[in-house]
Amino acid sequence: MDSLLSEKDRATLHGEHGPAARMAMTVLVRMLPVFGAERFLDITAAHIDSTLFQGDATLEYAERLASLGARVVVPATLNVSGVDEHGWGAWHVPAEWAEKARRQMVAYQSMGCTPTWTCAPYQQSERPRLGQQIAWGESSAVIFANSVLGARTERYPDLLDICAAITGRAPAAGLHLEENRAGQVLFQLRRVPQYVQEDDGFYGVLGHLVGKEAGEAIPVIEGIEAAPTEDQLKALGAAMASSGVVALFHLVGVTPEAPTREAAFQGRSPDRSMDVTMDMLRAARRDLTTAQVESLDLVALGSPHFSLDEFRKLAPLVAGLRRHEDVRFVVTASRAIKALAARMGYMEAIESFGGTVTVDTCILTTPMLSPDVRTVMTNSPKYAYYAPGLLGTQVVFGALEDCVLSAVEGRVIQREGVWCA
Amino acid sequence: MVRMMQGHVLVPGMATGDALVSDEPLSFWGGYDQVTGEIIDRRHPLSGCVAAGRILAIPATRGSSTTTAVLLEAIRRGTAPLALLTARKDTFLTLASIVADELYKRPLPVVALRAEDYAKLKTGQTLRILADGRVIVSF
């Protein structure tokens, strides 16, 4: 296998580009056969999910690389960290956690990465282009880059994304290669009316369902009647990447590699086909809610991170209202988007409503919530999917308007609306 | 009864222990408590089972790319399973074990089985994993 490494790869492996690059290349070379690859290809950008503080091991890994003098050789954005660097004191975060998570942030910054601190880097930094080879971590960002932007990345796990950024190399396998990007399973929307497709929750529900059914396959969805917004595509991908292993989807007539069904399947026929009916969507929507009670402790929005457009929608909804004193209201976003939202004047309404915007991280990746938060309401399918396991809370998945209304009333209000049978 | 299977070694190592088996993929992030070794994905069939000290068999991981970080931390704390058996070459689990080797010299054995062999695993069987990827099942 060694013979298929480039001369530069071998030099890196033998330490000629420093000890950090040697460590990164050693890990990559050991992983090469697991990816089913024989060689590496060049990447031109990276997104680093290794920023998440998960305990001493992730910190020791980052600091080991940093102390060996690691430097990234391609532009590398940073995913959410384990702490809101300047805002954690307002929440339940233990000081020791905050300090270690901050050290991990410092370590990755010292390698020359851009401190974007967001799971939605496509909202702010230069976006990868169609066909560009990249190495991205963060499942919701990976699926967005592959599907919506048409860039090419595998689903890089934490710890490996930084190795790719330090060496500029990634295994030539999987979704980096054109032939592996063809659709495999066809999902056809059957009698799903346009007014349902335009509902705030539709794409999250569809993603939850498709992710579960597709498993590891590449889904192709047909029957979308109205062009989705970027935030809807963000929710669709994040939901699929939570309930399934999906790293690429094609939306016929919408995403760049799927102008037609034939193009999405690269001229092959689907391995299997499945109808998506209203009954299946209703069941998937119910599956995203675990709470049986009306009492509510927290409304959380912004997973993946809230976009400027979502702030633009939220501000008038909360204007002139005030949240119930027993319900906290948090929006998670990047520093850059929060700053833009402030400049656009959206923050006043949110702050006088009693809402907080937490940056750098999210409710799943920093221990910010007190243990008495038992029920969380959200319009994010990703928060809804992970909150029960990661936070031990019950969760209610609802539309943005219902999240606001529930925060005001101090109890869960989940209207059936377009989902009525 | 004893059965022998030949697996594909992803990270070599030996382990002996009781099997904890599922045919559902698992995300360790949001699915595995690195402090206690318990499976905490409330939608997963193994929810509530403790995998620390046992040999965990899942067909593959799914979901979050932070699975590797959670498993690495569990290995550091000693709350990881004794070894991992999968039905596919899983890059996430393998990576965590390789980094544990590079960082702590503590790799976790990871072996991928053929689907028909994997289907014969059951919770409660006693498993012995050998460094060459053979798995001896006692039941």
Boltz contact constraints between the chains, C-beta under 6 A:
constraints:
  - contact:
      token1: [A, 27]
      token2: [B, 98]
      max_distance: 6.0
  - contact:
      token1: [A, 30]
      token2: [B, 98]
      max_distance: 6.0
  - contact:
      token1: [A, 31]
      token2: [B, 95]
      max_distance: 6.0
  - contact:
      token1: [A, 34]
      token2: [B, 10]
      max_distance: 6.0
  - contact:
      token1: [A, 34]
      token2: [B, 89]
      max_distance: 6.0
  - contact:
      token1: [A, 34]
      token2: [B, 91]
      max_distance: 6.0
  - contact:
      token1: [A, 34]
      token2: [B, 94]
      max_distance: 6.0
  - contact:
      token1: [A, 49]
      token2: [B, 65]
      max_distance: 6.0
  - contact:
      token1: [A, 52]
      token2: [B, 66]
      max_distance: 6.0
  - contact:
      token1: [A, 54]
      token2: [B, 69]
      max_distance: 6.0
  - contact:
      token1: [A, 54]
      token2: [B, 70]
      max_distance: 6.0
  - contact:
      token1: [A, 54]
      token2: [B, 73]
      max_distance: 6.0
  - contact:
      token1: [A, 55]
      token2: [B, 73]
      max_distance: 6.0
  - contact:
      token1: [A, 57]
      token2: [B, 72]
      max_distance: 6.0
  - contact:
      token1: [A, 57]
      token2: [B, 73]
      max_distance: 6.0
  - contact:
      token1: [A, 57]
      token2: [B, 76]
      max_distance: 6.0
  - contact:
      token1: [A, 58]
      token2: [B, 69]
      max_distance: 6.0
  - contact:
      token1: [A, 61]
      token2: [B, 103]
      max_distance: 6.0
  - contact:
      token1: [A, 137]
      token2: [B, 65]
      max_distance: 6.0
  - contact:
      token1: [A, 138]
      token2: [B, 65]
      max_distance: 6.0
  - contact:
      token1: [A, 139]
      token2: [B, 64]
      max_distance: 6.0
  - contact:
      token1: [A, 139]
      token2: [B, 65]
      max_distance: 6.0
  - contact:
      token1: [A, 157]
      token2: [B, 65]
      max_distance: 6.0
  - contact:
      token1: [A, 157]
      token2: [B, 68]
      max_distance: 6.0
  - contact:
      token1: [A, 157]
      token2: [B, 92]
      max_distance: 6.0
  - contact:
      token1: [A, 157]
      token2: [B, 95]
      max_distance: 6.0
  - contact:
      token1: [A, 158]
      token2: [B, 65]
      max_distance: 6.0
  - contact:
      token1: [A, 158]
      token2: [B, 66]
      max_distance: 6.0
  - contact:
      token1: [A, 158]
      token2: [B, 68]
      max_distance: 6.0
  - contact:
      token1: [A, 158]
      token2: [B, 69]
      max_distance: 6.0
  - contact:
      token1: [A, 159]
      token2: [B, 68]
      max_distance: 6.0
  - contact:
      token1: [A, 159]
      token2: [B, 95]
      max_distance: 6.0
  - contact:
      token1: [A, 159]
      token2: [B, 99]
      max_distance: 6.0
  - contact:
      token1: [A, 160]
      token2: [B, 95]
      max_distance: 6.0
  - contact:
      token1: [A, 242]
      token2: [B, 63]
      max_distance: 6.0
  - contact:
      token1: [A, 245]
      token2: [B, 62]
      max_distance: 6.0
  - contact:
      token1: [A, 386]
      token2: [B, 30]
      max_distance: 6.0
  - contact:
      token1: [A, 388]
      token2: [B, 42]
      max_distance: 6.0
  - contact:
      token1: [A, 389]
      token2: [B, 30]
      max_distance: 6.0
  - contact:
      token1: [A, 389]
      token2: [B, 31]
      max_distance: 6.0
  - contact:
      token1: [A, 389]
      token2: [B, 40]
      max_distance: 6.0
  - contact:
      token1: [A, 389]
      token2: [B, 41]
      max_distance: 6.0
  - contact:
      token1: [A, 389]
      token2: [B, 42]
      max_distance: 6.0
  - contact:
      token1: [A, 390]
      token2: [B, 30]
      max_distance: 6.0
